[in-house]
Structure formats: structure tokens, C-alpha cells
Amino acid sequence: METRIVDRPAFRLVGHAARVPLIHRGVNPHIQQHIAALPAEEHLRLKALGDTEPGGLLAVCDDLDPDYDEGSELTYLHGVAVSAGTPVPGDLHVVEVPAGRWLVIRAVGPYPQTLQRTWATAAAEWFPFNPWCLRPGPEIVAVPEPMAGVGTATCEVWLPVEPA
């Protein structure tokens, strides 16, 4: 697991959003169904719209319950990051993201297990030993490199942070 702190100017997350329950283990079928309902052309349109980091198609969780209770609702957005001034088509949901710092955790392994372990490792092993804490904002997962094999991925988890 590689980590870095990144300063980002304000940007926007744009795409297709749905309210879904939080599921801690395994694939979330509600998110899976949401993404599967989008036509293939829509993924290409979103990819073409993205113009800033984090790059590529993104899995965004916003409006999370502060206690991360299993079954609590969150807003899931399947989309991309765009610069603050990028025009956005009116049919897309927009999440305004203020300037700030981000903890970026890069991990490689079986998907989605590695992604879920990354969150747990950050909470149990990274935050207690570093002078940072979570701040309000969306949590973002980018998959910058295509699957290396069946069920394997390189993921970047972007968490909004501030000095503790």
C-alpha cells in the first residue's frame, strides 16, 4: 500500500448518482445494478468529459453516515472529475468539491477485496500513526490501470483529509 498527500484546487465530480445502502463486504449489488443500467456509450461519454485528477471513471461515495453504519444510505456517483470551469451537460449530477488535501492510497490486488481492505488498513494502521484526520467530503475510488487479470485491479482511494 503506497500513500501520498495531495493538494488539490476545487474541482467537480460529475456523473450518474443513486442513493444506495452501505455494504461493507463484497460487491454492493445496488451499485452494481446502477452501473449496469448505464448504456456502454455513457461510460465513453463520461471518460471523454473527465479532465483532471483523479483520472478515469470514478466510484464516488458522498453523504456518508459519519459512523459508516452497515445499511446506512449514501450517494453513489459513477462519474469523472472535471476542472471547476469545465462545462457539464445538464443531465449529469454534480458534486462540488472545495480545494483541500487528499490522502491517496494506491493498492493492487483482488477486486473488490483489496479495495475493502485498503479502507480498513487506513482506519486501523495509517490514521492512528499520522497527523491527519478525515474532513468532510466525498470518498473517491479511481482505477487508473486496467485489470491485470480476472478480478485484479490497481486502485487509488482518495480520502479528504486535514491536519489533526
Backbone torsions as a table, in degrees:
resi	resn	phi	psi	omega
1	MET	NA	118.4	176.6
2	GLU	-100.5	140.6	177.9
3	THR	-129.4	151.2	172.5
4	ARG	-153.3	156.1	174.9
5	ILE	-104.2	131.7	-176.7
6	VAL	-124.1	133.3	171.4
7	ASP	-91.8	129.2	-178.8
8	ARG	-127.1	137.1	170.3
9	PRO	-70.8	171.2	177.5
10	ALA	-56.9	143.9	175.6
11	PHE	-150.2	179.1	178.6
12	ARG	-127.9	149.1	171.9
13	LEU	-107.5	126.9	-177.0
14	VAL	-129.9	144.0	179.3
15	GLY	164.4	-148.5	-177.1
16	HIS	-111.0	123.9	-174.6
17	ALA	-111.5	153.9	175.2
18	ALA	-151.4	148.8	172.5
19	ARG	-86.6	128.0	-177.2
20	VAL	-139.0	158.1	175.0
21	PRO	-78.3	149.2	175.9
22	LEU	-78.7	126.6	177.5
23	ILE	-125.1	120.9	-173.2
24	HIS	-76.7	-32.3	-174.8
25	ARG	-123.4	140.6	177.5
26	GLY	79.4	-177.5	-179.7
27	VAL	-74.4	134.4	177.0
28	ASN	-81.0	111.1	-175.5
29	PRO	-64.4	-26.6	179.5
30	HIS	-70.4	-39.7	176.3
31	ILE	-69.4	-43.9	178.6
32	GLN	-56.9	-44.3	179.4
33	GLN	-65.3	-40.8	178.8
34	HIS	-59.7	-47.5	-178.8
35	ILE	-68.1	-41.8	-178.7
36	ALA	-63.8	-26.7	-179.6
37	ALA	-74.9	-13.4	179.6
38	LEU	-82.6	134.4	177.5
39	PRO	-66.0	151.7	-178.5
40	ALA	-55.4	-36.3	-179.3
41	GLU	-62.7	-29.4	-178.2
42	GLU	-68.4	-36.2	176.5
43	HIS	-62.1	-42.1	178.9
44	LEU	-66.0	-40.5	178.6
45	ARG	-62.6	-44.8	178.8
46	LEU	-62.3	-46.7	179.7
47	LYS	-56.1	-41.5	-179.5
48	ALA	-67.2	-28.4	-178.4
49	LEU	-77.5	-33.3	-177.6
50	GLY	-60.6	132.2	-177.6
51	ASP	-139.8	14.1	179.0
52	THR	-151.3	173.1	177.6
53	GLU	-81.1	147.8	-3.4
54	PRO	-69.6	143.7	-173.2
55	GLY	-90.7	163.7	176.9
56	GLY	80.4	-175.3	176.4
57	LEU	-70.2	137.8	-173.9
58	LEU	-120.0	148.4	170.4
59	ALA	-106.9	114.1	-174.0
60	VAL	-115.6	130.7	173.5
61	CYS	-113.4	124.7	-177.4
62	ASP	-134.6	162.9	-179.7
63	ASP	56.5	42.2	179.8
64	LEU	-76.6	148.0	172.0
65	ASP	-63.1	130.2	-177.8
66	PRO	-57.5	-24.9	179.0
67	ASP	-93.7	-1.0	179.9
68	TYR	53.7	39.2	-178.9
69	ASP	-65.9	134.4	175.7
70	GLU	-56.2	131.2	178.5
71	GLY	89.6	-13.9	176.8
72	SER	-67.2	155.5	-176.7
73	GLU	-88.5	150.6	175.1
74	LEU	-142.3	163.8	173.0
75	THR	-95.3	121.4	176.6
76	TYR	-103.6	130.0	178.0
77	LEU	-121.6	127.0	173.1
78	HIS	-100.7	109.7	-173.8
79	GLY	-168.5	-150.7	-176.5
80	VAL	-141.5	167.0	175.2
81	ALA	-97.4	136.7	176.5
82	VAL	-130.5	152.1	176.3
83	SER	-62.9	156.8	-176.0
84	ALA	-55.4	-33.4	-176.9
85	GLY	-94.9	1.8	-177.8
86	THR	-70.1	128.8	175.2
87	PRO	-64.2	139.6	-177.7
88	VAL	-122.3	130.0	176.7
89	PRO	-57.2	143.1	-175.5
90	GLY	-65.3	-15.5	-178.3
91	ASP	-87.9	2.8	-178.4
92	LEU	-105.2	146.2	175.2
93	HIS	-76.7	142.1	-178.3
94	VAL	-124.0	132.0	172.5
95	VAL	-114.9	115.4	176.9
96	GLU	-78.4	129.2	-178.6
97	VAL	-118.2	114.4	-179.6
98	PRO	-70.1	161.6	176.3
99	ALA	-57.4	147.5	179.0
100	GLY	171.4	-175.2	-179.6
101	ARG	-101.0	150.4	-177.9
102	TRP	-133.8	137.8	167.6
103	LEU	-88.3	123.2	177.9
104	VAL	-111.4	120.1	-179.7
105	ILE	-113.1	121.3	179.7
106	ARG	-104.8	129.8	-178.9
107	ALA	-141.8	148.6	179.2
108	VAL	-126.1	136.4	176.7
109	GLY	160.6	-168.4	-179.7
110	PRO	-59.5	137.0	-178.3
111	TYR	-108.0	131.5	10.6
112	PRO	-96.5	3.5	-174.0
113	GLN	-58.9	-43.1	-179.4
114	THR	-63.1	-39.7	178.2
115	LEU	-61.7	-46.3	-179.4
116	GLN	-66.8	-38.1	176.7
117	ARG	-66.8	-33.2	179.7
118	THR	-60.7	-44.6	177.8
119	TRP	-61.0	-46.3	-178.3
120	ALA	-64.8	-41.1	179.2
121	THR	-65.3	-40.9	177.9
122	ALA	-59.7	-46.0	-177.9
123	ALA	-67.1	-41.0	-173.5
124	ALA	-89.8	-29.9	-171.8
125	GLU	-120.0	-28.3	-177.6
126	TRP	-90.8	-56.5	-176.0
127	PHE	-59.2	-42.1	-178.6
128	PRO	-63.5	-20.7	-174.7
129	PHE	-113.2	11.3	179.7
130	ASN	-132.5	151.5	-174.2
131	PRO	-83.0	46.2	-177.6
132	TRP	-132.3	154.5	172.2
133	CYS	-139.2	160.7	177.8
134	LEU	-65.9	145.9	172.0
135	ARG	-120.1	165.0	178.7
136	PRO	-59.5	142.4	177.3
137	GLY	150.9	168.9	-179.6
138	PRO	-71.9	152.9	172.0
139	GLU	-104.1	131.9	-169.5
140	ILE	-122.8	137.3	172.1
141	VAL	-119.0	123.4	175.1
142	ALA	-112.0	142.5	175.0
143	VAL	-116.2	83.5	-173.3
144	PRO	-71.3	-22.9	179.8
145	GLU	-117.7	136.9	-179.7
146	PRO	-61.5	162.7	179.4
147	MET	-54.8	129.2	178.6
148	ALA	-79.8	-24.6	179.7
149	GLY	-162.5	178.2	-178.6
150	VAL	-60.1	121.1	175.9
151	GLY	75.9	11.2	179.8
152	THR	-115.3	140.3	-179.4
153	ALA	-150.8	157.1	167.4
154	THR	-100.0	122.8	-177.0
155	CYS	-120.9	149.1	168.7
156	GLU	-120.5	123.8	175.4
157	VAL	-99.8	123.8	179.2
158	TRP	-107.8	115.9	-179.4
159	LEU	-117.6	130.4	179.3
160	PRO	-71.8	128.3	-176.9
161	VAL	-133.0	163.4	173.7
162	GLU	-146.0	160.1	178.1
163	PRO	-58.2	140.4	-179.6
164	ALA	-74.2	NA	NA
